């Protein structure tokens, strides 16, 4: 992996950490339930998947993190898979960091 590719990967991870910061402050202690006006997909075990999360993680993030760079830099399979890996890994980082930075769910309360 070249230095340029590592930089691309790292910048995407930093963007996902920033995403977790604003998302945790926006959602607060309500998490996924914070806006009752949004439609939801009900999942087993009482979990729901909100419209926000569909738009953010299935539409916005792939467009900005994968499609936009490919349109500006030109398509290559190497860049495509780098961006896909960065998005998938970044989603894990974002979810973890949501708990680290959320003042309503401090990291110190984890088991």
CORJO-V416666 format. One line per field, one symbol per residue. ss: DSSP state (2 for helix, 1 for strand, 0 for the rest). phi: phi as a letter, one per 20 degrees, with the letter a starting at -180 (. if undefined). psi: psi as a letter, one per 30 degrees, with the letter a starting at -180 (. if undefined). A space follows every 50 residues. Layout:
ss: ???
phi: ???
psi: ???
//
This chain:
ss: 00222222222222222222222222200022200000011102220111 22222222222222222222222000222222222222222222222222 20000022200
phi: .ffffffgffffffffffgfffffffemeelfefcffffcdedgnnecde ggffffedcfgfffedfgfffeenfbfffgffffffffffffgffffgff effecfgfeff
psi: kleeeeeeeeeeeeeeeeeeeeeeeeebffbfgfjffkllkkllgglljl eeeeeeffdeeeeefeeeeeeefkkkeeeeeeeeeeeeeeeeeeeefeee fjffikfffl.
//
